[in-house]
Amino acid sequence: METNIRIVEPGIELILLTRCAKIKILAPSAKMIEKVCNQFASRNLAAVYCPQRQQILVLTPNFISQFMVKDDKEDWTVKVVDGGKNQKLQFSHSENDASLLAQLIERHVQIEIKRRLKMQTPDSPRIFQTPKPFDTVEDIDVYRRFEVSALPIQGIGVGISVDISTAFFSHWTVADVFRDDIPDHEQQRLQKDFESLSQRQRGQKGTLLYDLGNKQRKCYFDQFLQGITCATTGTLYVNGQTYNSLFEYYQHNQSHLKINPDDSVAMVSFPRMNQPRPVAAKLLRLRVRNESLPRLLKQVDKIAPKDRRRLISGFWQSLGSNPLERAELSVSQHFWCPEEKQIINLLPPTLQFSDGATLPAPQKRDYREFQEHYRQRLPLLHKVGCLDIPFLMDRIVHFAIPKKARQEMRGYLIRDITENLRQLTKVPITSEALLYDSLDDVFSKIKHHPNPGTVVFVFDEETPEAYYTVSRQLSNWRVKRITLRELTNQFGRLKSTGNHGGNPPLRAERGWKSFIEMITLDVLQQMDCILWDLKDEPAYDAHLAIDVGREGRYFALSLLIFHPSLRIWTVVKPKTDVKKETINGAILGEEIIELCNEVAQRKDFQPLRSLLVLRDGRECGGELEAIYTAKQKLRKRKFFTEEVTVDIVDFHKNIAKNPRLWAKIQRNRIEQAFEGKAVVLDNRKIVLPTTGAPTLRQGTADPVMLVGQNDGVDMVRVTKAVYASTHLNFSNPNVTQKLPLELKRTDDALTSRDSQEIRRIR
């Protein structure tokens, strides 16, 4: 196994001499510290804050001349002075030193990249974007991005990881979209593309790139000022200065941009700014989200391991001579390959199906054995049915379908899904069609039902507003969404050959069957059915997932219990502070206890001997203490046994440090990494590829990271538990699933709840 990491030499013997600096203020805030470190970076000096020493460590042995850092918006100024001494950091001295070394090296490398390659960093100081696109398709420019990080690896040293990502921007500018000197049909086309590609809805604004030539900034579209030019905006106040117009502002501060008096103007919002600001519309281009890309670009960001390795190698070469030369260090010329003692090899678990049927685990880590194991899941499920269905499960499935959909197509959809549900539940499921001309038509019909149930909703409008309206109006219903376009395409392929007197081609039949299968599996989960379970004793009696929604408005809890049978409960609750990732500790503790009390009401409940808590992202604030407090209360209430083990682990599904793994078979033969082949970074950190070679066909395996939060966590046990839960992949049994079931449920629940809200820019 090979990684995208290169080790800083001399490995574990790494030592750096730093100079201490002090901030002349009592208890500086995190924002002050960040601004001070950024000020050092602007002087080509890497700097990090050391909480233990309450000092800033700067990568230089020299005396630091004092300087001032201020923030006009928050109205503060701090003085930075020399700390009067040097501080030696040794990788082998402590975990704290190793972490500080990694942070310093990361910042130093980022400074060198900016200095040598002149790349832009519009989103993050560690994500570098090429100045020019490498491709343009259908008016969309495609850019390479290089994500650079450093991390300490126990027994090895500091590693620098470089990963590749892709960004998409409109070739046209906002000024082009709203030009009034082009034909009406062309103007309408551009504005329609702008609406579609930005995926805007009420209160949600497209993300833009504000290109200042030597700098790029992210902002959000507010409105185009029709008839207003840079010379006619009126008076502006910027950073304490007054300007008669936007044109005058650019003349004084950005003359290289060549802004003309008659250039058009748009209002945009910048992060952490309360009010929209006017800017020249020709400097704005739209950031295109992946889900909005045209078909020709859908796979561009799926980079195979061989190509990813080649691009990363090319990036290192473009840096020229040793990028750590000024720090008197060097970087290995080779990618780091973990030794066998640092690798945990896992197998998929044996699965328990209905009627006592089992699907044995593969006997060895063999490509074909893994594939065969996955291929057998659906046929076995169809043979014996779901392992468990709720006794009070609703036996009617409603189908909301536009009237303009072909009658034959409607019939096929309802018939095939209903028959699949009957086969898999072994109970008499019936269907009810709700044909509609408008969404209001559906709501008026469906609200007459006394008991909210499950509805398969075919959307005619593929707009965020439609999703929002349905989610809001049917908040008590369980909704499976399908678009009319997707349904029409699938059915069209099925019937295309039949219309000429023959049977549908085998590929079209398989496509339709798979389409119906995936819908059916989602509906089964909406109905709280359990498709299969783990046969062997799980590593923990239960898993608790804690997750925060993308907009920060809600958090979710999912409790997965294995004894005496598999059950999962999911709740979504509002957060008190939407601006922070952290969840209020008191509220989190109360909701955990309330969820556990609900579970304990079941007649077959058994007190838990062990619990794995997975926090999606980074545990912060008072969450850790809240979990411990909830543990003590639940132990007194007999939800836990007296000797209960509660392990708390951060689950990073999008790893900030971006480690990637692939298999190096020969010198020039690079293949996909094998799933379940975890790499131990230290006693508390493990990188786990939950997807990989047997079923991953595109891109490169994107691992997750597990980070133990409390003392004494057996991370091997944790890794086995997480990997086993990913095989409760009820939504698509034929392939691997990145998330364990409990986190997939919180993810799905938060996505659904977020769609009921009007998104706003924070």
MODAMO-V695673 format. One record per residue. N is the residue number from 1. RES is the residue in one small letter. SS is DSSP state (hx for helix, st for strand, lp for the rest). Layout:
N|RES|SS / N|RES|SS
//
This chain:
1|m|lp / 2|e|st / 3|t|st / 4|n|lp / 5|i|st / 6|r|st / 7|i|st / 8|v|st / 9|e|st / 10|p|lp / 11|g|hx / 12|i|hx / 13|e|hx / 14|l|lp / 15|i|st / 16|l|st / 17|l|st / 18|t|st / 19|r|st / 20|c|st / 21|a|st / 22|k|st / 23|i|st / 24|k|lp / 25|i|lp / 26|l|lp / 27|a|lp / 28|p|lp / 29|s|lp / 30|a|hx / 31|k|hx / 32|m|hx / 33|i|hx / 34|e|hx / 35|k|hx / 36|v|hx / 37|c|hx / 38|n|hx / 39|q|hx / 40|f|hx / 41|a|hx / 42|s|hx / 43|r|lp / 44|n|lp / 45|l|lp / 46|a|lp / 47|a|st / 48|v|st / 49|y|st / 50|c|st / 51|p|lp / 52|q|lp / 53|r|lp / 54|q|lp / 55|q|st / 56|i|st / 57|l|st / 58|v|st / 59|l|lp / 60|t|lp / 61|p|lp / 62|n|lp / 63|f|lp / 64|i|lp / 65|s|lp / 66|q|lp / 67|f|st / 68|m|st / 69|v|st / 70|k|st / 71|d|st / 72|d|lp / 73|k|lp / 74|e|lp / 75|d|lp / 76|w|st / 77|t|st / 78|v|st / 79|k|st / 80|v|st / 81|v|st / 82|d|st / 83|g|st / 84|g|st / 85|k|st / 86|n|st / 87|q|st / 88|k|st / 89|l|st / 90|q|st / 91|f|lp / 92|s|lp / 93|h|lp / 94|s|lp / 95|e|hx / 96|n|hx / 97|d|hx / 98|a|hx / 99|s|hx / 100|l|hx / 101|l|hx / 102|a|hx / 103|q|hx / 104|l|hx / 105|i|hx / 106|e|hx / 107|r|hx / 108|h|hx / 109|v|hx / 110|q|hx / 111|i|hx / 112|e|hx / 113|i|hx / 114|k|hx / 115|r|hx / 116|r|hx / 117|l|hx / 118|k|lp / 119|m|lp / 120|q|st / 121|t|lp / 122|p|lp / 123|d|lp / 124|s|lp / 125|p|lp / 126|r|lp / 127|i|st / 128|f|st / 129|q|st / 130|t|lp / 131|p|lp / 132|k|lp / 133|p|lp / 134|f|lp / 135|d|st / 136|t|st / 137|v|st / 138|e|lp / 139|d|lp / 140|i|st / 141|d|st / 142|v|st / 143|y|st / 144|r|st / 145|r|st / 146|f|st / 147|e|st / 148|v|st / 149|s|st / 150|a|st / 151|l|st / 152|p|st / 153|i|st / 154|q|lp / 155|g|lp / 156|i|lp / 157|g|st / 158|v|st / 159|g|st / 160|i|st / 161|s|st / 162|v|st / 163|d|st / 164|i|st / 165|s|st / 166|t|st / 167|a|st / 168|f|st / 169|f|st / 170|s|st / 171|h|st / 172|w|st / 173|t|st / 174|v|hx / 175|a|hx / 176|d|hx / 177|v|hx / 178|f|lp / 179|r|lp / 180|d|lp / 181|d|lp / 182|i|lp / 183|p|lp / 184|d|hx / 185|h|hx / 186|e|hx / 187|q|hx / 188|q|hx / 189|r|hx / 190|l|hx / 191|q|hx / 192|k|hx / 193|d|hx / 194|f|hx / 195|e|hx / 196|s|hx / 197|l|hx / 198|s|hx / 199|q|lp / 200|r|lp / 201|q|st / 202|r|lp / 203|g|lp / 204|q|st / 205|k|lp / 206|g|lp / 207|t|st / 208|l|st / 209|l|st / 210|y|st / 211|d|st / 212|l|lp / 213|g|lp / 214|n|lp / 215|k|lp / 216|q|st / 217|r|st / 218|k|st / 219|c|st / 220|y|st / 221|f|st / 222|d|st / 223|q|st / 224|f|st / 225|l|st / 226|q|st / 227|g|st / 228|i|st / 229|t|st / 230|c|lp / 231|a|lp / 232|t|lp / 233|t|lp / 234|g|lp / 235|t|lp / 236|l|st / 237|y|st / 238|v|st / 239|n|lp / 240|g|lp / 241|q|st / 242|t|st / 243|y|st / 244|n|lp / 245|s|lp / 246|l|hx / 247|f|hx / 248|e|hx / 249|y|hx / 250|y|hx / 251|q|hx / 252|h|hx / 253|n|hx / 254|q|lp / 255|s|hx / 256|h|hx / 257|l|hx / 258|k|lp / 259|i|lp / 260|n|lp / 261|p|lp / 262|d|lp / 263|d|lp / 264|s|st / 265|v|st / 266|a|st / 267|m|st / 268|v|st / 269|s|st / 270|f|st / 271|p|lp / 272|r|lp / 273|m|lp / 274|n|lp / 275|q|lp / 276|p|lp / 277|r|st / 278|p|st / 279|v|st / 280|a|st / 281|a|hx / 282|k|hx / 283|l|hx / 284|l|st / 285|r|st / 286|l|st / 287|r|st / 288|v|lp / 289|r|lp / 290|n|hx / 291|e|hx / 292|s|hx / 293|l|lp / 294|p|lp / 295|r|hx / 296|l|hx / 297|l|hx / 298|k|lp / 299|q|lp / 300|v|lp / 301|d|lp / 302|k|lp / 303|i|lp / 304|a|lp / 305|p|hx / 306|k|hx / 307|d|hx / 308|r|hx / 309|r|hx / 310|r|hx / 311|l|hx / 312|i|hx / 313|s|hx / 314|g|hx / 315|f|hx / 316|w|hx / 317|q|hx / 318|s|hx / 319|l|lp / 320|g|lp / 321|s|lp / 322|n|lp / 323|p|lp / 324|l|lp / 325|e|hx / 326|r|hx / 327|a|hx / 328|e|lp / 329|l|lp / 330|s|st / 331|v|st / 332|s|lp / 333|q|lp / 334|h|lp / 335|f|lp / 336|w|lp / 337|c|lp / 338|p|lp / 339|e|lp / 340|e|hx / 341|k|hx / 342|q|hx / 343|i|st / 344|i|st / 345|n|st / 346|l|lp / 347|l|lp / 348|p|lp / 349|p|lp / 350|t|lp / 351|l|st / 352|q|st / 353|f|lp / 354|s|hx / 355|d|hx / 356|g|hx / 357|a|lp / 358|t|st / 359|l|st / 360|p|lp / 361|a|lp / 362|p|lp / 363|q|lp / 364|k|lp / 365|r|lp / 366|d|lp / 367|y|hx / 368|r|hx / 369|e|hx / 370|f|hx / 371|q|hx / 372|e|hx / 373|h|hx / 374|y|hx / 375|r|hx / 376|q|hx / 377|r|hx / 378|l|hx / 379|p|hx / 380|l|hx / 381|l|hx / 382|h|hx / 383|k|hx / 384|v|hx / 385|g|lp / 386|c|lp / 387|l|lp / 388|d|st / 389|i|lp / 390|p|lp / 391|f|lp / 392|l|lp / 393|m|lp / 394|d|lp / 395|r|lp / 396|i|st / 397|v|st / 398|h|st / 399|f|st / 400|a|st / 401|i|st / 402|p|st / 403|k|lp / 404|k|lp / 405|a|lp / 406|r|lp / 407|q|hx / 408|e|hx / 409|m|hx / 410|r|hx / 411|g|hx / 412|y|hx / 413|l|hx / 414|i|hx / 415|r|hx / 416|d|hx / 417|i|hx / 418|t|hx / 419|e|hx / 420|n|hx / 421|l|hx / 422|r|hx / 423|q|hx / 424|l|hx / 425|t|hx / 426|k|lp / 427|v|lp / 428|p|lp / 429|i|lp / 430|t|st / 431|s|st / 432|e|st / 433|a|st / 434|l|st / 435|l|st / 436|y|st / 437|d|lp / 438|s|lp / 439|l|hx / 440|d|hx / 441|d|hx / 442|v|hx / 443|f|hx / 444|s|hx / 445|k|hx / 446|i|hx / 447|k|lp / 448|h|lp / 449|h|lp / 450|p|lp / 451|n|lp / 452|p|lp / 453|g|lp / 454|t|st / 455|v|st / 456|v|st / 457|f|st / 458|v|st / 459|f|st / 460|d|lp / 461|e|lp / 462|e|lp / 463|t|lp / 464|p|hx / 465|e|hx / 466|a|hx / 467|y|hx / 468|y|hx / 469|t|hx / 470|v|hx / 471|s|hx / 472|r|hx / 473|q|hx / 474|l|lp / 475|s|lp / 476|n|lp / 477|w|lp / 478|r|st / 479|v|st / 480|k|st / 481|r|st / 482|i|st / 483|t|st / 484|l|hx / 485|r|hx / 486|e|hx / 487|l|hx / 488|t|hx / 489|n|hx / 490|q|hx / 491|f|hx / 492|g|hx / 493|r|hx / 494|l|hx / 495|k|hx / 496|s|lp / 497|t|lp / 498|g|hx / 499|n|hx / 500|h|hx / 501|g|lp / 502|g|lp / 503|n|lp / 504|p|lp / 505|p|lp / 506|l|hx / 507|r|hx / 508|a|hx / 509|e|hx / 510|r|hx / 511|g|hx / 512|w|hx / 513|k|hx / 514|s|hx / 515|f|hx / 516|i|hx / 517|e|hx / 518|m|hx / 519|i|hx / 520|t|hx / 521|l|hx / 522|d|hx / 523|v|hx / 524|l|hx / 525|q|hx / 526|q|hx / 527|m|lp / 528|d|lp / 529|c|lp / 530|i|st / 531|l|lp / 532|w|lp / 533|d|st / 534|l|st / 535|k|lp / 536|d|lp / 537|e|lp / 538|p|lp / 539|a|lp / 540|y|lp / 541|d|lp / 542|a|st / 543|h|st / 544|l|st / 545|a|st / 546|i|st / 547|d|st / 548|v|st / 549|g|lp / 550|r|lp / 551|e|lp / 552|g|lp / 553|r|lp / 554|y|st / 555|f|st / 556|a|st / 557|l|st / 558|s|st / 559|l|st / 560|l|st / 561|i|st / 562|f|lp / 563|h|lp / 564|p|lp / 565|s|lp / 566|l|lp / 567|r|st / 568|i|st / 569|w|st / 570|t|st / 571|v|st / 572|v|st / 573|k|st / 574|p|st / 575|k|lp / 576|t|lp / 577|d|lp / 578|v|lp / 579|k|lp / 580|k|lp / 581|e|lp / 582|t|lp / 583|i|lp / 584|n|lp / 585|g|hx / 586|a|hx / 587|i|hx / 588|l|hx / 589|g|hx / 590|e|hx / 591|e|hx / 592|i|hx / 593|i|hx / 594|e|hx / 595|l|hx / 596|c|hx / 597|n|hx / 598|e|hx / 599|v|hx / 600|a|hx / 601|q|lp / 602|r|lp / 603|k|lp / 604|d|lp / 605|f|lp / 606|q|lp / 607|p|lp / 608|l|st / 609|r|st / 610|s|st / 611|l|st / 612|l|st / 613|v|st / 614|l|st / 615|r|st / 616|d|st / 617|g|lp / 618|r|lp / 619|e|lp / 620|c|lp / 621|g|lp / 622|g|lp / 623|e|hx / 624|l|hx / 625|e|hx / 626|a|hx / 627|i|hx / 628|y|hx / 629|t|hx / 630|a|hx / 631|k|hx / 632|q|hx / 633|k|hx / 634|l|hx / 635|r|hx / 636|k|hx / 637|r|lp / 638|k|lp / 639|f|lp / 640|f|st / 641|t|st / 642|e|st / 643|e|st / 644|v|st / 645|t|st / 646|v|st / 647|d|st / 648|i|st / 649|v|st / 650|d|st / 651|f|st / 652|h|st / 653|k|lp / 654|n|lp / 655|i|lp / 656|a|lp / 657|k|lp / 658|n|lp / 659|p|lp / 660|r|lp / 661|l|st / 662|w|st / 663|a|st / 664|k|st / 665|i|st / 666|q|st / 667|r|lp / 668|n|lp / 669|r|st / 670|i|st / 671|e|st / 672|q|st / 673|a|lp / 674|f|lp / 675|e|lp / 676|g|lp / 677|k|st / 678|a|st / 679|v|st / 680|v|st / 681|l|lp / 682|d|lp / 683|n|lp / 684|r|lp / 685|k|st / 686|i|st / 687|v|st / 688|l|st / 689|p|lp / 690|t|lp / 691|t|lp / 692|g|lp / 693|a|lp / 694|p|lp / 695|t|lp / 696|l|lp / 697|r|lp / 698|q|lp / 699|g|lp / 700|t|lp / 701|a|lp / 702|d|lp / 703|p|lp / 704|v|st / 705|m|st / 706|l|st / 707|v|st / 708|g|st / 709|q|lp / 710|n|lp / 711|d|lp / 712|g|lp / 713|v|lp / 714|d|lp / 715|m|hx / 716|v|hx / 717|r|hx / 718|v|hx / 719|t|hx / 720|k|hx / 721|a|hx / 722|v|hx / 723|y|hx / 724|a|hx / 725|s|hx / 726|t|hx / 727|h|lp / 728|l|lp / 729|n|lp / 730|f|lp / 731|s|lp / 732|n|lp / 733|p|lp / 734|n|lp / 735|v|lp / 736|t|lp / 737|q|lp / 738|k|lp / 739|l|lp / 740|p|lp / 741|l|hx / 742|e|hx / 743|l|hx / 744|k|hx / 745|r|hx / 746|t|hx / 747|d|hx / 748|d|hx / 749|a|hx / 750|l|hx / 751|t|hx / 752|s|hx / 753|r|hx / 754|d|hx / 755|s|lp / 756|q|lp / 757|e|lp / 758|i|lp / 759|r|lp / 760|r|lp / 761|i|lp / 762|r|lp
//
